Amino acid sequence: MAQFPDLVIFIPGILGSVLAKDGKTVWDLSVTGLYRGTRLTELHLDAPGSLDDDIGDGITAVGVVDNIGGIPGLWKLGGYSRLRDKLIADLGLQLGRNFREFPYDWRRDNRVASSRLSVKSREWLSHWRDVSGNSEAKIWIVAHSMGGLVARHFIECLEGWKIVRSLTTIGTPHRGSGKALDFLSAGSSPGLADRLLPGLDIARNFDSVYQLLPTYPFIIDGSENYRIHEISIAGVDQGRATKAADFHAEIEAGRLGNLQDGVYQMSSPRLSVVIGTDQSTYQCAIVGEAGRLTMMTNRDFQGNNVNGDGTVPRVSAMPRGYGEEIATYVCNSHAAIAADKVSLHHLRTYLSGAAINLDAYRDESRAKFGLDLEDCYDAGDVLIKARSSIREQKIGVVVEELTNKVGPRKVTLYRNGEEYIGQVKLQSGFYQATIELLGRTVSDVFWVSDT
């Protein structure tokens, strides 16, 4: 295999970097997804809004999370070991030479990570050019979820475009996610997620959570549509929401300014996006009595149902100013999309420079199916729901308990109108549910608690 000529940098999403405080791990999901070694209370952000590289709290990012987990109610994560292993094996990359991972403090303003990426990427590129002898080498960035926002800020606002050849974002909320709004607004009314993970309210103070809020008209109040920073919402600091919207506007302004540069016009980085589809996803919120929000999955503010990956709406996974020709669609959940075989196949062929037919990976014409799971359930009878465009009378789901590695259980879901429903009795733990149909797989994770 010929040596890959360029440098590949992988950027994880929110929750995707291992964090340590004064040398001791305070965030690492482990194989259970239940926060072994994690002390969420120690992640309190003492200086929200600060852009200083070091805010003196002793917390540093020391690695990339390998395994499945997340913060219930906010975000779920599929882990990155499979993506790393596949890229290195398929492209012949060398870890620590032309394959680098960029962990960062995901609690903070993404500008801080972008600034650090600007420094580290140039160091790594200079090293690779020296050891490879390829003075023309550039950077290919692969970014999952919020990592794509970090990458785009670096490219458009910190002149990263001069050294980046390509950016691929996987499930990136370029225009935000309703999950972040639901998480913040639920702060005034704690639910099962808060009981499952004490100290969860600390995460509602993170700058990054605000920068994940939808930037398009997401709130419906009567006959009017509003962006989140334009209306008062319980649990959401309007000033911080406005500053978060400014972050996204900064990226767009940077790109528009760069487009006036002749060199940028000729050599700006190629952009490829992987978008998760056909999973039930928050698309708007309706203001009801006493200002309470009702999160909607079956329509957006224009009355359309465009679904998504269960966390990021399909319309958000595509950045403004780009067309469908850069998209690859994957029928899977946000937690599983980075390790999905279609995503990995696309990355391998795209990065290797092979001539590919993107339509081969766009499954718009194929059967559509998805899981409709809550993040958290009470122990006992758990209701599993799914949808499928294949009109079968029943669908099989495999439910696997990951905490203690208990063997998988098969659950039969029976058709009930437009959905499929089945029950399974589950004890406290961390689970993965999987559907396999016509050679494709959709999976998602959830928690069960007896608290």
C-alpha positions in Angstrom: 0.0 0.0 0.0 1.4 3.4 -1.0 2.0 5.8 1.9 -0.8 8.2 2.5 0.8 11.6 1.5 -1.1 13.9 3.9 -1.9 14.3 7.6 -5.2 13.1 9.0 -6.6 14.7 12.1 -9.6 13.3 13.9 -11.7 15.6 16.1 -14.2 14.0 18.5 -17.6 15.6 19.5 -18.9 16.9 22.8 -18.2 14.3 25.6 -15.7 12.6 23.3 -12.4 13.6 25.0 -11.1 12.1 28.2 -10.7 14.9 30.8 -8.3 14.8 33.8 -8.0 17.2 36.7 -4.6 17.5 38.3 -3.6 14.2 36.7 -6.7 12.2 37.8 -9.4 11.2 35.4 -12.7 13.0 35.9 -14.4 12.0 32.6 -14.0 8.7 30.8 -17.0 6.6 29.8 -15.2 3.2 30.1 -16.9 0.2 28.5 -20.1 0.5 30.6 -21.3 4.0 29.8 -22.0 4.4 33.5 -19.2 6.8 34.3 -16.6 4.6 36.1 -13.8 7.0 37.0 -16.0 9.9 36.2 -16.7 12.7 38.8 -19.1 15.0 37.1 -19.2 17.4 40.0 -15.5 18.2 39.3 -16.3 19.4 35.8 -18.0 22.6 37.0 -17.0 25.4 34.6 -15.7 28.2 36.9 -15.2 30.7 34.1 -18.0 30.5 31.5 -17.4 32.7 28.5 -13.6 32.9 29.0 -11.5 32.5 26.0 -8.3 32.0 28.0 -6.3 28.9 27.1 -5.9 28.1 30.8 -8.6 29.0 33.3 -6.8 27.6 36.2 -9.1 24.7 37.1 -6.6 22.0 36.5 -8.7 20.3 33.8 -7.0 19.1 30.7 -8.0 16.9 27.7 -5.7 13.8 27.7 -7.2 11.4 25.1 -10.2 10.4 23.0 -13.1 8.3 24.4 -13.1 4.8 22.9 -16.4 3.5 24.2 -20.2 3.9 24.2 -21.8 6.3 26.7 -22.9 9.9 27.1 -24.9 12.2 29.3 -28.5 11.1 29.4 -30.9 13.9 28.2 -28.1 15.8 26.4 -25.9 13.6 24.1 -25.0 10.0 23.4 -21.7 8.8 22.1 -20.7 5.7 20.2 -17.0 5.7 20.9 -14.2 6.1 18.4 -12.0 3.1 18.6 -13.5 1.4 15.5 -13.2 4.6 13.4 -9.6 5.1 14.4 -8.7 1.4 13.7 -10.4 1.4 10.3 -8.8 4.6 9.1 -5.3 3.5 10.2 -5.7 0.0 8.7 -7.5 0.9 5.4 -5.3 3.9 4.6 -2.0 2.7 6.0 -1.8 5.7 8.4 0.8 5.9 11.2 -0.5 6.8 14.6 1.5 9.7 16.0 2.9 10.6 12.5 0.3 11.1 9.8 -2.7 10.2 12.0 -3.4 12.4 15.0 -6.3 12.7 17.4 -7.3 16.1 18.8 -8.9 15.8 22.3 -10.1 19.1 23.8 -12.0 20.5 26.8 -15.5 20.1 25.4 -17.1 22.0 28.3 -15.8 25.3 27.0 -16.4 27.8 24.2 -15.5 26.0 20.9 -13.3 29.0 20.0 -10.8 27.8 22.7 -10.5 24.4 21.0 -10.3 26.0 17.6 -7.4 28.2 18.8 -5.5 25.2 20.2 -6.2 23.2 17.0 -4.6 26.0 15.0 -1.4 25.6 17.0 -1.3 21.8 17.2 -2.2 21.2 13.6 0.6 23.4 12.3 3.1 21.6 14.6 1.9 18.2 13.5 1.9 19.1 9.8 5.4 20.5 10.1 6.6 17.3 11.7 4.9 15.1 9.0 6.4 17.2 6.2 9.8 16.7 7.7 9.6 12.9 8.3 7.8 12.1 5.0 9.8 14.5 2.8 6.5 15.7 1.3 6.7 19.5 1.6 3.3 19.9 -0.1 1.5 17.8 2.5 -1.8 19.2 3.8 -4.4 18.2 6.4 -7.5 16.1 6.0 -9.8 16.6 9.0 -12.4 14.0 10.1 -14.7 15.4 12.7 -17.7 13.9 14.6 -20.6 15.9 16.0 -19.4 19.1 17.7 -15.9 18.5 16.5 -17.1 19.7 13.1 -17.9 23.2 14.6 -14.4 23.4 16.1 -12.9 22.4 12.7 -15.0 24.9 10.7 -14.1 27.8 13.0 -10.4 26.9 12.6 -10.7 26.7 8.8 -12.8 29.9 8.3 -11.7 32.2 11.1 -8.1 31.2 11.9 -6.8 30.7 8.3 -6.9 27.0 8.6 -8.0 26.8 5.0 -4.5 27.5 3.9 -3.2 24.2 5.2 -6.4 22.0 5.2 -7.2 20.0 2.0 -10.5 18.5 3.1 -13.0 18.4 6.0 -15.5 15.6 6.6 -18.1 16.2 9.3 -20.1 13.2 10.6 -23.4 14.1 12.3 -22.2 17.7 13.0 -24.9 20.1 14.3 -23.9 22.9 12.0 -27.2 24.7 12.8 -27.6 23.2 16.3 -29.7 20.5 18.0 -33.0 20.6 19.8 -31.5 18.1 22.3 -29.5 21.0 23.7 -32.6 23.2 24.2 -34.5 20.3 25.8 -31.5 19.7 28.2 -31.3 23.3 29.2 -35.0 24.0 29.6 -35.5 20.8 31.6 -33.1 22.2 34.2 -36.0 23.8 36.1 -37.8 20.4 36.2 -35.3 17.6 36.9 -36.3 14.2 35.6 -35.0 10.7 35.5 -31.7 11.7 33.8 -30.9 14.0 36.7 -31.6 11.2 39.2 -29.5 8.8 37.2 -26.5 11.0 37.2 -26.2 13.3 40.2 -24.6 16.7 39.4 -26.1 16.7 36.0 -27.1 20.4 36.4 -23.4 21.3 36.2 -23.4 20.4 32.5 -26.1 23.1 31.9 -23.4 25.7 32.7 -21.1 24.6 29.8 -20.5 27.1 27.0 -20.5 24.2 24.5 -24.1 23.3 25.4 -25.2 26.8 24.4 -23.3 26.6 21.2 -25.2 23.5 20.3 -28.6 25.3 20.4 -30.5 25.6 17.1 -29.6 28.8 15.2 -32.6 28.7 12.9 -36.3 29.5 13.9 -36.9 26.6 16.2 -39.5 28.0 18.6 -43.2 28.3 17.7 -45.2 30.7 19.8 -48.7 31.1 18.5 -48.4 32.1 14.8 -44.8 33.4 15.2 -41.5 31.6 14.8 -38.4 32.6 16.8 -34.8 31.8 17.2 -33.9 30.8 20.7 -32.0 33.9 21.5 -35.0 36.0 20.5 -37.4 34.8 23.1 -37.3 34.2 26.9 -37.2 30.4 27.8 -37.1 29.0 31.3 -33.7 27.5 32.0 -32.0 29.2 29.1 -29.8 32.3 29.7 -30.8 34.6 26.9 -27.5 36.5 27.0 -25.5 33.3 26.7 -27.8 32.1 23.9 -27.1 35.3 22.0 -23.3 34.9 22.4 -23.6 31.3 21.3 -25.5 32.4 18.1 -22.6 34.9 17.6 -20.2 32.0 17.4 -22.1 30.5 14.5 -22.4 33.9 12.8 -18.6 34.3 13.2 -18.0 31.1 11.1 -20.4 32.3 8.4 -18.9 35.8 8.3 -15.4 34.2 8.1 -16.4 32.1 5.1 -18.1 35.0 3.3 -14.9 37.1 3.8 -12.7 34.3 2.6 -14.8 33.9 -0.5 -13.5 37.3 -1.6 -9.9 35.9 -1.6 -8.8 34.6 -5.0 -6.5 32.0 -3.4 -9.3 30.7 -1.2 -11.6 30.5 -4.3 -9.1 28.3 -6.0 -7.9 26.1 -3.1 -10.4 26.2 -0.3 -10.9 22.8 1.5 -13.3 20.3 0.1 -16.2 19.7 2.4 -18.0 16.3 2.8 -20.8 15.7 5.3 -22.2 12.5 6.6 -25.9 12.9 7.7 -27.9 10.5 9.8 -31.5 10.0 8.8 -34.8 8.3 9.6 -34.5 8.5 13.4 -37.1 10.4 15.4 -35.4 13.8 16.1 -36.5 17.1 17.7 -37.3 19.6 15.0 -39.1 22.4 16.8 -40.5 23.4 20.1 -44.0 24.8 20.7 -44.6 27.3 23.5 -47.7 26.2 25.6 -49.3 27.2 28.9 -47.1 29.0 31.4 -44.4 29.1 28.8 -43.7 25.4 28.9 -42.0 23.9 25.8 -43.3 20.9 23.9 -40.6 19.3 21.9 -41.8 18.1 18.5 -40.4 15.3 16.4 -43.0 15.1 13.6 -42.7 18.6 12.2 -40.3 21.6 12.0 -41.2 25.3 12.1 -42.3 25.1 8.4 -44.5 22.0 9.0 -42.1 19.6 7.4 -40.9 16.3 8.9 -37.3 15.9 7.9 -36.1 13.6 10.8 -32.4 13.2 11.5 -30.1 10.9 13.5 -32.1 11.2 16.8 -29.9 14.1 18.0 -29.1 16.3 15.0 -31.9 17.2 12.6 -31.1 16.4 9.0 -31.3 20.1 8.0 -28.8 21.0 10.7 -26.2 18.4 9.6 -25.8 20.4 6.4 -24.0 23.8 6.8 -25.4 26.9 5.2 -24.2 27.7 1.7 -23.7 24.1 0.6 -25.8 21.8 -1.5 -26.8 18.1 -1.4 -23.9 17.1 -3.7 -21.6 17.0 -0.7 -23.8 14.8 1.4 -23.7 11.1 2.2 -26.8 9.8 4.0 -26.7 7.0 6.6 -29.7 5.4 8.2 -28.5 5.3 11.8 -28.5 7.1 15.1 -26.1 9.8 16.3 -24.5 7.4 18.8 -23.7 4.9 16.1 -23.1 6.9 12.9 -19.3 7.4 13.4 -18.8 3.6 13.4 -21.5 2.8 10.8 -20.1 0.7 7.9 -21.5 3.2 5.3 -19.7 6.1 7.1 -16.5 4.2 7.3 -16.7 3.0 3.7 -17.3 6.6 2.6 -14.3 7.9 4.6 -12.0 5.2 3.2 -12.9 5.9 -0.4 -13.1 9.6 0.0 -9.7 10.0 1.8 -8.0 7.5 -0.5 -8.9 9.8 -3.5 -10.9 7.0 -5.2 -13.5 8.2 -7.7 -16.7 7.4 -5.9 -20.4 7.6 -6.8 -22.0 9.2 -3.8 -25.4 8.0 -4.9 -24.2 4.5 -4.0 -24.1 5.6 -0.3 -27.3 7.7 -0.3 -30.0 5.3 0.8 -33.0 7.7 0.1 -34.6 5.1 -2.2 -34.0 2.2 0.1 -36.1 0.9 3.0 -36.2 3.3 5.9 -36.4 2.2 9.5 -35.5 3.6 12.9 -35.6 3.2 16.6 -37.6 5.5 18.9 -35.9 5.2 22.2 -35.9 7.5 25.3 -32.5 8.2 26.8 -33.6 6.9 30.2 -36.2 4.4 31.5 -37.3 3.3 34.9 -36.4 -0.3 35.7 -39.2 -2.8 34.9 -41.2 -3.1 31.7 -39.4 -1.0 29.1 -41.3 0.0 26.0 -39.3 -0.4 22.8 -40.6 1.4 19.7 -39.5 1.4 16.0 -40.6 2.5 12.6 -40.1 0.9 9.2 -41.2 1.6 5.7 -41.4 -2.2 5.2 -44.9 -3.3 6.1 -44.0 -6.4 8.1 -46.3 -7.6 10.9 -43.4 -7.8 13.3 -39.7 -6.8 13.6 -37.0 -8.3 15.8 -34.8 -6.2 18.0 -31.7 -7.4 19.9 -31.3 -5.7 23.3 -27.9 -6.2 24.9 -26.9 -5.1 28.5 -23.5 -3.6 28.3 -22.8 -2.8 32.0 -22.1 -6.4 33.1 -21.9 -7.9 29.6 -25.1 -10.0 30.0 -25.9 -11.9 26.8 -28.2 -10.3 24.2 -32.0 -10.7 24.4 -34.3 -10.9 21.4 -37.5 -8.8 21.6 -40.3 -9.0 19.0 -42.0 -5.7 18.1 -45.5 -5.9 16.6 -47.0 -3.4 14.2 -49.3 -0.9 15.8 -50.5 1.6 13.2 -47.5 3.4 11.8 -45.1 2.0 14.5 -43.8 -1.2 16.0 -44.1 -1.8 19.7 -42.8 -4.4 22.2 -41.9 -4.6 25.9 -39.0 -6.1 27.7 -38.3 -6.3 31.4 -35.0 -4.7 32.2 -33.0 -4.1 35.4 -30.8 -1.1 36.1 -28.0 -0.8 33.6 -26.7 0.5 30.2 -28.2 -1.1 27.1 -27.9 -1.1 23.3 -30.8 -2.0 21.0 -30.2 -3.1 17.5 -32.4 -3.7 14.4 -31.1 -5.6 11.4 -33.1 -5.4 8.1 -32.0 -6.1 4.5 -28.3 -6.2 5.4 -28.4 -2.8 7.2 -28.1 -2.1 10.9 -29.6 0.6 13.1 -28.6 0.8 16.8 -28.9 3.2 19.7 -28.1 3.2 23.4 -30.2 3.9 26.6 -30.0 3.8 30.3 -32.3 2.0 32.8 -32.3 3.1 36.4 -34.0 1.9 39.6 -33.4 5.2 41.4 
